[in-house]
Amino acid sequence: MQSQLQLLKNLKRAIALVWQSTPFWATLTIILVFLQGLLPLASLYLMKLLIDTVTAGIGKGMAAFYDVLAIVILVGITALITNLLRALSGYATQAQSQIVTDSVNDILHSKSVELDLEYYENANFYNSLHRAQQEASYRPQNLLNSLLQLAQNAISLVAIAALLLSLHWSISLVLLAAALPVLLVRLQQSKILYRQQKTWTGKERMAWYFHWMLTLNSYAKEIRLFDLGSLFRRRYYNLRQEIRQEKLALARQRAIADFLTQLSGILAIFAVFSFIAYQTIQGEITLGSLVMYYQGFQRGQAFLGQLLSNIASLYENSLFLSHLYEFLDLKPTIANPIHPQWLPQPFQKGLRFENVSFQYPHSRRPLLEDINLTIPAGETVALVGENGAGKTTLIKLLCRLYDPTNGRITIDGVDLRELSVIDWRRNISVVFQDYVRYNLTVRENIGFGNIDHIDNHPDIIKAAQKSGAEGIISRLPRGYDTMLGTQFEEGEELSIGEWQKVAIARAFLRPAQLLILDEPTSALDAEAEYEVFEQFRQLIQGKTAILISHRLSTVKMVDRIFVLENGSIVETGSHEELLGVGGTYARLFAIQAKYYQ
């Protein structure tokens, strides 16, 4: 019962989605469905009149011919209207389908952006996303089409059934009994396909991953150097073959079941036609009526078969839409408070981590443990430590990409969870170590740092000058309007260091109170690094700044250094103070210093 209610809920949501996306086309389609549903009965009746008129007019000359001609003209007009309605219906369905597909994809994109980073680090989320993407492009429209076709077939079937009842009540029962096995088989097949589809998700995602690696530029070098192409192609083929064989096995079962269920329909036609022929021979009905009733039964059988198929299709589409709604019903864990606190402008006291610990929901290993630190407003600090020490995780918490498992982070004494997420993030500018390389124009790559100023060319130029990207941009063929990357035509690829300067310019464009640079100069040479940090000194005046760097020579400029090890802060102090302590920082600095001696 619960599953049936869920299917009805899916149906209701899909209809609402389609209606909201395309109210005009939905209304037009409903009108066309009603008209198309009535036309088959009109065609049958005109055929009866034609045959009876021809039969009665044999040997009666031109007067009878004119009667026949009038009916032929009506038959032609009916056929013309039928074709016109079919063409209009096809166009309306095509227009509606494209709009609905775009609307559903927009809903998917909106949900993807809404969900927290935590989801994107969970394999189950990607399975859910993959299934949603598979169904999103066509299932809502398919469901609506099935519903509309069901309505059209139901209208036609009611009209045909009324016609057949005028001959004998049992004919309609024979019609229904012959079609029921088809419905039962289709419903069972839909259940099997739905269950099987879930088992294919992991294999399909893995196959797509190999396809992705074989076709993307970022993997091209290693695939050629290590000769991985043949291996990846073979793995992709084996996965697809396994899925294909399972799908073909289901298709064979479906074909056999469909053939067996059609036998009941053939027997029904034989029985009904025999009865109609007998009635004609007995003089109970005319020759025209024989043709009308026989064709009526055939069409009724077809309409009922289509109607039951529509019901099965509705059931199947509702089942598969649960994949889409399973994804759309995911809730973000980083939530806005009902009544957000006011964000200080500018910061007065600064940031504070109070007994902060963090671990992923499905992990037993804490990444951060009992972190306590204070960053006064306007101070510049550095986070130092080996890979895996927890530096970037700490920054993600600060940006509210995650919330602490325990403890709290405050700004001027206010818990970050009590602030508007959007307002807080607008006051942060970050360059992550794995910054994004947008295959779009230079202007957009920098402008994304502050989309309110994406068309403010002077501000974009200033940001590029501060990061050292201006010299690179001046050499590009179309300057700030040059497409970057190789995904699209006329794109210009940059070196890693050049991309990094563009990413830093993006951060410099944002009028943030808190600036965070995660390995900002890892791909720059010594001279470029010096230039960026000189600009950085000027940029952070009056602002709070956090710097993460493995190059300890670059952190001398900061006010304080926090040394992290295994998710905990083990040392705090200035560069000189930490060297004097002779601890972890001094050891790391000595290791790096010997390479410059």
DOPAMAR-147488 format. One record per residue (C-alpha): residue number from 1; x, y, z. Coordinates in steps of 0.05 Angstrom, whole numbers, plus 5000, padded with zeros to 4 digits. Each point is the difference from the previous one (the first is absolute). Layout:
BEGIN
NUM	X	Y	Z
...
END
This chain:
BEGIN
1	5000	5000	5000
2	5057	5047	5018
3	5033	4989	4932
4	4935	5014	4963
5	4991	5065	5038
6	5071	5019	4982
7	4987	4986	4927
8	4938	5045	5002
9	5042	5054	5034
10	5053	4994	4945
11	4945	5006	4948
12	4971	5062	5033
13	5068	5033	5005
14	5017	4985	4927
15	4934	5028	4975
16	5010	5063	5042
17	5071	5008	4974
18	4978	4993	4927
19	4940	5047	5010
20	5043	5053	5033
21	5052	4995	4945
22	4953	5003	4941
23	4928	5022	5018
24	4984	5022	4928
25	5024	4936	4966
26	4969	4957	5054
27	4932	5033	4989
28	5005	4993	4925
29	5020	4927	5006
30	4940	4984	5044
31	4952	5031	4948
32	5034	4961	4944
33	4995	4935	5040
34	4925	5009	5010
35	4988	5014	4926
36	5044	4942	4977
37	4964	4953	5047
38	4932	5012	4967
39	5022	4995	4927
40	5006	4923	4995
41	4926	4992	5015
42	4982	5051	4946
43	5044	4963	4950
44	4967	4933	5016
45	4930	5028	4992
46	5016	5034	4934
47	5029	4934	4974
48	4935	4965	5019
49	4959	5053	4964
50	5045	4995	4939
51	4994	4924	4993
52	4925	5001	5013
53	4989	5057	4950
54	5042	4965	4947
55	4962	4934	5012
56	4933	5034	4997
57	5018	5041	4939
58	5023	4944	4954
59	4963	5008	4934
60	4966	5066	5019
61	5041	5047	4957
62	5029	5070	5013
63	4953	5018	5057
64	5030	4944	5042
65	5070	5020	4978
66	4991	5071	5027
67	4978	4971	5067
68	5063	4957	5001
69	5044	5060	4979
70	4973	5042	5057
71	5020	4947	5050
72	5069	4991	4967
73	5011	5075	5007
74	4983	4995	5074
75	5048	4941	5007
76	5055	5042	4967
77	4986	5060	5045
78	5004	4955	5062
79	5066	4971	4976
80	5027	5070	4987
81	4979	5023	5070
82	5032	4937	5030
83	5066	5014	4965
84	4998	5073	5019
85	4988	4984	5074
86	5055	4948	4998
87	5049	5050	4971
88	4981	5054	5051
89	5005	4949	5056
90	5069	4978	4977
91	5024	5072	4998
92	4970	5016	5068
93	5032	4938	5031
94	5068	5018	4970
95	4997	5071	5026
96	4976	4978	5068
97	5053	4946	5005
98	5057	5048	4987
99	4975	5051	5050
100	4987	4947	5054
101	5069	4969	4989
102	5034	5068	5009
103	4957	5015	5061
104	5016	4934	5034
105	5074	5008	4985
106	4996	5070	5031
107	4968	4969	5062
108	5056	4949	5003
109	5053	5054	4993
110	4966	5041	5055
111	4999	4940	5047
112	5073	4982	4983
113	5022	5071	5019
114	4957	5000	5063
115	5029	4936	5029
116	5061	5003	5044
117	5070	4979	4983
118	4990	4940	5047
119	4955	4967	4949
120	5053	5006	4945
121	5048	4959	5041
122	4952	4941	5006
123	4996	4945	4947
124	4926	4987	5016
125	4985	5072	4981
126	5031	4989	4931
127	4958	4938	4990
128	4938	5040	5017
129	5022	5057	4955
130	5014	4953	4942
131	4932	4968	5005
132	4966	5068	5004
133	5038	5025	4939
134	4980	4938	4961
135	4926	5009	5014
136	4996	5077	5002
137	5006	5011	4925
138	4938	4961	4979
139	4961	4966	5056
140	4955	5060	5020
141	4980	5012	4928
142	4992	4925	4988
143	4954	4996	5059
144	4958	5058	4975
145	4998	4970	4930
146	4977	4934	5029
147	4946	5035	5040
148	4976	5040	4939
149	5000	4939	4955
150	4963	4962	5055
151	4947	5054	5000
152	4995	5000	4924
153	4995	4924	4997
154	4949	5000	5057
155	4956	5050	4962
156	5004	4958	4937
157	4989	4936	5038
158	4938	5025	5035
159	4971	5022	4933
160	5017	4932	4968
161	4974	4961	5060
162	4933	5037	4995
163	4997	4981	4927
164	5015	4926	5014
165	4950	4998	5057
166	4946	5019	4949
167	5014	4932	4966
168	5009	4956	5062
169	5024	5013	5071
170	5048	4940	5001
171	5045	5029	4946
172	5027	5054	5046
173	5015	4948	5054
174	5038	4957	4949
175	5039	5062	4981
176	5020	5013	5073
177	5016	4928	5017
178	5047	4992	4940
179	5040	5062	5021
180	5009	4987	5075
181	5059	4951	4992
182	5038	5053	4962
183	4993	5050	5058
184	5021	4950	5053
185	5062	4980	4961
186	5020	5073	4986
187	4994	5020	5073
188	5043	4941	5021
189	5052	5017	4947
190	5003	5072	5024
191	5014	4977	5071
192	5056	4955	4976
193	5031	5055	4958
194	4997	5050	5057
195	5035	4952	5048
196	5052	4982	4948
197	5015	5072	4983
198	5025	5013	5071
199	5050	4943	4993
200	5027	5030	4936
201	5015	5069	5029
202	5069	4984	5028
203	5022	4965	4935
204	4973	5056	4957
205	5037	5052	5041
206	5064	4961	4996
207	4993	4991	4925
208	4987	5075	4992
209	5062	5014	5042
210	5043	4960	4951
211	4966	5036	4942
212	5015	5066	5035
213	5073	4984	5010
214	5008	4977	4928
215	4972	5065	4972
216	5022	5056	5047
217	5062	5043	4991
218	5020	4995	5074
219	5013	4925	4993
220	5028	5001	4929
221	5074	5005	5018
222	5004	4942	5050
223	4955	4955	4958
224	5050	5007	4943
225	5063	4997	5041
226	4979	4938	5039
227	4963	4969	4941
228	4935	4996	5040
229	4954	5009	4940
230	4991	4926	4984
231	4990	4981	5073
232	4947	5054	5011
233	4964	4984	4934
234	4998	4927	5020
235	4972	5015	5069
236	4948	5047	4970
237	4979	4947	4949
238	4996	4945	5052
239	4955	5042	5045
240	4955	5021	4943
241	4997	4928	4974
242	4979	4975	5069
243	4945	5052	5005
244	4979	4988	4927
245	4993	4925	5010
246	4957	5010	5062
247	4956	5050	4963
248	4993	4953	4940
249	4980	4943	5046
250	4944	5043	5028
251	4980	5020	4930
252	4995	4927	4979
253	4956	4984	5060
254	4956	5059	4983
255	4993	4980	4926
256	4980	4928	5018
257	4950	5024	5052
258	4970	5051	4951
259	4992	4947	4947
260	4964	4952	5047
261	4952	5053	5025
262	4982	5019	4929
263	4971	4931	4988
264	4939	5018	5043
265	4988	5059	4954
266	5002	4957	4938
267	4950	4951	5030
268	4954	5058	5018
269	5001	5028	4929
270	4982	4931	4972
271	4941	4992	5048
272	4972	5070	4991
273	5006	5000	4924
274	4965	4933	4997
275	4943	5029	5041
276	4994	5063	4957
277	5002	4959	4936
278	4945	4955	5027
279	4957	5060	5018
280	5009	5028	4929
281	4981	4933	4967
282	4938	4997	5044
283	4980	5069	4975
284	5005	5032	5068
285	5050	5053	4976
286	5020	5030	4932
287	5065	4989	4963
288	5021	5070	5020
289	4986	4984	5073
290	5042	4937	4993
291	5059	5041	4977
292	4987	5053	5054
293	4994	4951	5057
294	5060	4958	4977
295	5044	5061	4991
296	4972	5028	5065
297	5020	4937	5038
298	5070	5001	4968
299	5009	5073	5017
300	4971	4990	5069
301	5050	4944	5011
302	5056	5046	4976
303	4976	5058	5044
304	4993	4955	5061
305	5068	4970	4988
306	5030	5070	4994
307	4962	5023	5061
308	5026	4942	5042
309	5069	5012	4971
310	4992	5073	5021
311	4983	4977	5071
312	5062	4956	5001
313	5041	5058	4973
314	4972	5046	5053
315	5019	4949	5052
316	5070	4992	4972
317	5013	5074	4993
318	4974	5012	5070
319	5048	4947	5026
320	5059	5030	4965
321	4981	5071	5019
322	5013	4979	5072
323	5074	5003	4980
324	4992	5073	4981
325	4960	5018	5062
326	5048	4961	5045
327	5053	5049	4977
328	4956	5062	5002
329	4977	4983	5071
330	5072	5001	5027
331	5007	5055	5052
332	5061	5044	5011
333	5033	4993	5068
334	5029	5070	4998
335	4936	5038	5015
336	4984	5073	5008
337	4974	5020	5069
338	4927	5023	5002
339	5022	5067	5028
340	5072	5013	4979
341	5045	5043	5044
342	5029	5064	4973
343	5070	4992	4969
344	5049	5052	5026
345	5024	5049	4947
346	5059	5004	5009
347	5023	4945	5047
348	5015	5027	5069
349	5028	4943	5043
350	5015	4946	4949
351	4994	4925	4990
352	5002	4948	5054
353	5001	4923	4998
354	4974	4971	5065
355	5014	4926	5012
356	4986	4985	4927
357	5002	4928	4976
358	4978	4971	4933
359	4992	4933	4967
360	4960	4979	4939
361	4932	4969	5017
362	5019	4930	4975
363	5071	5002	5027
364	5028	4980	5068
365	5064	5040	4992
366	4998	5073	5023
367	5034	5049	4952
368	5002	5055	5051
369	5000	4991	5075
370	4990	5052	5055
371	5023	5060	4960
372	5005	5064	5040
373	5027	5062	4966
374	4986	5074	4995
375	5012	5046	4940
376	4990	5073	5019
377	4967	5045	4948
378	5052	5028	4952
379	5052	4948	5017
380	5035	4956	4948
381	5015	4928	5020
382	5028	4939	4967
383	4980	4927	5006
384	5060	4954	4993
385	5006	4924	5001
386	5012	4939	4959
387	4949	4971	4952
388	4939	4972	5036
389	5013	5043	5062
390	4930	5032	4994
391	5016	5069	4971
392	4951	4999	4942
393	4946	4966	5043
394	5006	5058	5049
395	4989	5049	4943
396	4939	4962	4975
397	4970	5006	5070
398	5015	5074	5000
399	4964	5008	4933
400	4941	4959	5027
401	5008	4948	4946
402	4995	4955	5061
403	4979	5011	5072
404	5042	4975	5059
405	4983	4933	5029
406	5014	5030	5069
407	5015	5070	5024
408	4986	5066	4964
409	5031	5054	4957
410	4983	5073	5016
411	5010	5067	4968
412	4997	5057	5051
413	4969	4950	5048
414	4944	4979	4953
415	4997	4926	4980
416	5007	4994	4924
417	4939	4954	5001
418	4958	5060	5024
419	5019	5041	4938
420	4971	4999	4931
421	5042	4952	4959
422	4998	5045	4938
423	5019	5063	5039
424	5058	4965	5035
425	5028	4971	4935
426	4995	5068	4966
427	5049	5025	5051
428	5051	4945	4984
429	5046	4996	4941
430	5037	4934	4990
431	5050	4971	4951
432	5000	4925	5012
433	5058	4957	4981
434	4955	4963	4951
435	4972	5065	4970
436	4952	4995	4941
437	5023	5012	4929
438	4937	5025	4965
439	5001	4987	4925
440	4969	5068	4989
441	5026	5070	4985
442	5055	5034	5041
443	4949	5052	5021
444	4953	4947	5027
445	5056	4961	5034
446	5018	5062	5040
447	4929	5029	5005
448	4973	4938	5034
449	5036	5024	5063
450	4946	5054	5006
451	4943	4989	4952
452	4970	5068	5018
453	5062	5030	4965
454	5007	4950	4943
455	4987	5056	4950
456	5044	5051	5036
457	5060	4998	4955
458	5044	5049	5040
459	4992	4958	5064
460	5017	4936	4962
461	5063	5034	4971
462	5021	5022	5070
463	4992	4929	5027
464	5041	4973	4943
465	5055	5051	5013
466	5002	4982	5074
467	5009	4926	4985
468	5050	5009	4944
469	4952	4972	4948
470	4996	5066	4959
471	5065	4984	4962
472	4973	4931	4980
473	4933	5028	4978
474	5032	5055	4957
475	5034	4946	4958
476	4935	4962	4987
477	4967	5010	4931
478	4936	5032	5026
479	5024	5024	5067
480	4947	4993	5054
481	4950	4971	4950
482	5046	4941	4984
483	4971	4931	5014
484	5045	4960	5046
485	5011	4925	4999
486	4990	4950	4943
487	4928	4979	5010
488	4973	5049	4947
489	5023	5030	4934
490	5053	5055	5001
491	5017	4985	5073
492	5070	5017	5025
493	5033	4953	5049
494	5041	5030	5057
495	5056	4971	5040
496	4986	4979	5072
497	5034	5062	5027
498	4959	5045	4953
499	4935	4967	5020
500	5020	5011	5073
501	5009	5075	4988
502	4931	5003	4969
503	4971	4963	5061
504	5035	5049	5047
505	4971	5059	4960
506	4931	4969	5011
507	5012	5002	5075
508	5027	5071	4997
509	4937	5025	4965
510	4956	4981	5059
511	4991	5055	5052
512	5007	4952	5059
513	5018	5012	5072
514	5035	4932	5005
515	5050	4978	4948
516	5023	4927	4998
517	5056	4975	4954
518	5011	4925	4999
519	5068	4987	4967
520	4990	5062	4956
521	5069	4999	4968
522	5014	4926	4996
523	5005	5003	4924
524	5037	5067	4995
525	5074	5011	4992
526	5039	5039	5053
527	4994	5067	4965
528	4926	4993	4987
529	4990	4976	5072
530	5035	5062	5026
531	4956	5046	4957
532	4936	4966	5024
533	5019	5006	5073
534	5018	5073	4992
535	4930	5012	4972
536	4972	4955	5055
537	5033	5045	5053
538	4964	5061	4971
539	4933	4963	4991
540	4994	4975	5071
541	5010	5067	5033
542	4943	5008	5050
543	4974	4930	4985
544	5005	4932	5033
545	5041	4950	4960
546	5018	4927	5004
547	5056	4970	4960
548	5014	4926	4989
549	5067	4983	4969
550	5051	4944	4998
551	5053	5051	4982
552	5019	5024	5069
553	5040	5058	4971
554	4934	5032	4980
555	4970	5000	5069
556	5052	5046	5032
557	4956	5060	4984
558	4941	4978	5044
559	4986	5021	5071
560	4992	4930	5027
561	5010	4928	4977
562	4958	4941	5022
563	5033	4932	4991
564	4952	4941	4990
565	5018	4928	5008
566	4950	4941	4997
567	4940	5046	5005
568	5025	5039	5061
569	5037	5066	5011
570	5068	4983	5028
571	5036	5068	4996
572	4982	5073	4996
573	5044	5061	4992
574	5038	5045	4951
575	5052	4973	4953
576	5057	5019	5046
577	4965	4973	5062
578	4986	4933	4968
579	5072	4993	4976
580	5022	5014	5071
581	4955	4945	5027
582	5034	4948	4956
583	4937	4960	4989
584	4961	4976	4939
585	5003	5068	4964
586	5075	5006	5010
587	5010	4929	4974
588	4958	5013	4938
589	5035	5066	4987
590	5068	4968	5007
591	4981	4945	4951
592	4980	5052	4948
593	5058	5047	5014
594	5053	4948	4985
595	4977	4996	4927
596	5018	5074	4992
597	5069	4994	5030
END
